[in-house]
Amino acid sequence: MTKETLSIIQIVLSVLVVIFILLQQKGEGLSGIFGGMGEFYATRRGLEKTIFIITIVLVFLLAASVVAGLFLV
């Protein structure tokens, strides 16, 4: 695998991570970002749980590709 291929993979993974993180946002506009909404505990179910798991897998793959890039000189 070349450095260029690895760079393209890292770019694609990072864009996917951003997209999946943004899909998880539940706040009411900017007030959710700054803590303006009431906090309550709820379990993730269905599509929300699937998106959460996919996000974790994508972050792991991105981290693995970065580590692989360190050894690819």
CORGI-V496353 format. One record per backbone hydrogen bond with DSSP energy under -1.0 kcal/mol. CO is the residue of the C=O (numbers start at 1). NH is the residue of the N-H. E is the energy in kcal/mol with one decimal. If there is no record, write none. Layout:
BEGIN
co=CO nh=NH e=E
co=CO nh=NH e=E
END
This chain:
BEGIN
co=2 nh=6 e=-2.2
co=3 nh=7 e=-2.3
co=4 nh=8 e=-2.1
co=5 nh=9 e=-2.4
co=6 nh=10 e=-2.4
co=7 nh=11 e=-2.2
co=8 nh=12 e=-2.4
co=9 nh=13 e=-2.7
co=10 nh=14 e=-2.4
co=11 nh=15 e=-2.2
co=12 nh=16 e=-2.3
co=13 nh=17 e=-2.5
co=14 nh=18 e=-2.1
co=15 nh=19 e=-2.3
co=16 nh=20 e=-2.7
co=17 nh=21 e=-2.3
co=18 nh=22 e=-2.4
co=19 nh=23 e=-1.7
co=27 nh=29 e=-1.1
co=28 nh=31 e=-1.1
co=30 nh=34 e=-1.6
co=31 nh=36 e=-4.2
co=45 nh=48 e=-1.3
co=46 nh=50 e=-1.9
co=47 nh=51 e=-2.7
co=48 nh=52 e=-1.9
co=49 nh=53 e=-2.3
co=50 nh=54 e=-2.6
co=51 nh=55 e=-2.1
co=52 nh=56 e=-1.9
co=53 nh=57 e=-2.3
co=54 nh=58 e=-2.6
co=55 nh=59 e=-2.3
co=56 nh=60 e=-2.2
co=57 nh=61 e=-2.6
co=58 nh=62 e=-2.4
co=59 nh=63 e=-2.5
co=60 nh=64 e=-2.5
co=61 nh=65 e=-2.2
co=62 nh=66 e=-1.9
co=63 nh=67 e=-2.3
co=64 nh=68 e=-2.5
co=65 nh=69 e=-1.9
co=66 nh=70 e=-1.3
co=67 nh=71 e=-1.1
co=71 nh=73 e=-1.1
END
